[in-house]
Amino acid sequence: MTATEAFTLEVKENGRVFLPVAFRQSMGIHSGDRLIARVAEKGKAELVTAEHAIASARGMFAHLTVDGESLAEELIAERRREAAE
């Protein structure tokens, strides 16, 4: 999907929104997938897949990790050492 592609969505009476097949395909959305809707400003929203949001969050914190090291494993090992004392 390019930035110039646009889709018209209609909000039904019960608040449901139908996502056209072409939209779902271009976003890689499948039945059961979770989406996150963010209000950017009044009248403007952003719709992202949960997978994309997680990848973005991981990217924001990537600079805090050391290559090849698991901070979770390091914390678990530290806690085990403390418990053994």
C-alpha positions as CSV (number, residue, x, y, z in Angstrom):
1,M,0.0,0.0,0.0
2,T,1.3,3.4,-0.8
3,A,0.8,6.6,1.2
4,T,-1.6,7.8,-1.5
5,E,-4.0,4.8,-1.3
6,A,-7.2,5.7,0.5
7,F,-10.2,3.6,1.6
8,T,-13.7,4.8,2.5
9,L,-15.0,3.1,5.6
10,E,-18.5,3.3,7.0
11,V,-19.4,3.2,10.6
12,K,-22.6,1.1,11.1
13,E,-25.3,1.8,13.6
14,N,-23.8,-0.5,16.2
15,G,-20.3,1.0,15.8
16,R,-18.9,-1.7,13.6
17,V,-16.5,-0.8,10.8
18,F,-16.1,-3.0,7.7
19,L,-12.5,-3.2,6.4
20,P,-12.5,-3.9,2.6
21,V,-10.6,-6.9,1.4
22,A,-8.1,-4.7,-0.5
23,F,-7.4,-2.8,2.7
24,R,-6.9,-6.0,4.8
25,Q,-4.7,-7.5,2.2
26,S,-2.5,-4.4,1.9
27,M,-2.2,-4.3,5.7
28,G,-1.7,-8.1,6.1
29,I,-4.7,-8.3,8.4
30,H,-6.3,-11.7,8.9
31,S,-9.4,-12.8,10.9
32,G,-8.7,-12.6,14.6
33,D,-5.9,-10.1,14.3
34,R,-5.8,-7.2,16.8
35,L,-5.6,-3.7,15.6
36,I,-4.8,-0.5,17.6
37,A,-6.6,2.7,16.8
38,R,-4.9,5.9,17.9
39,V,-6.5,9.3,17.8
40,A,-3.8,11.6,16.3
41,E,-6.0,14.7,16.5
42,K,-9.6,15.5,16.3
43,G,-10.9,14.0,13.1
44,K,-7.7,12.1,12.4
45,A,-6.9,8.6,13.4
46,E,-4.2,6.0,12.8
47,L,-4.9,2.3,12.6
48,V,-2.0,-0.1,13.1
49,T,-1.7,-3.9,13.6
50,A,-0.7,-5.0,17.2
51,E,2.3,-6.7,15.6
52,H,3.5,-3.4,14.1
53,A,3.0,-1.5,17.4
54,I,5.0,-4.2,19.3
55,A,7.8,-4.0,16.7
56,S,7.9,-0.2,16.9
57,A,8.1,-0.3,20.7
58,R,10.9,-2.8,20.6
59,G,12.7,-0.6,18.1
60,M,12.4,2.4,20.5
61,F,14.2,0.5,23.2
62,A,16.7,-1.4,21.0
63,H,19.5,1.0,21.9
64,L,19.2,-0.2,25.6
65,T,20.2,-3.8,24.8
66,V,23.6,-5.3,24.4
67,D,24.0,-7.7,21.5
68,G,23.7,-11.3,22.4
69,E,22.7,-10.6,26.0
70,S,19.2,-11.2,27.4
71,L,18.4,-8.7,30.2
72,A,15.6,-11.0,31.4
73,E,18.0,-13.9,31.8
74,E,20.5,-11.7,33.5
75,L,17.8,-10.5,36.0
76,I,16.7,-14.1,36.6
77,A,20.2,-15.2,37.3
78,E,20.7,-12.2,39.7
79,R,17.5,-13.0,41.6
80,R,18.6,-16.7,41.9
81,R,22.0,-15.7,43.3
82,E,20.3,-13.4,45.8
83,A,17.8,-16.2,46.8
84,A,20.7,-18.6,47.3
85,E,22.5,-16.3,49.8
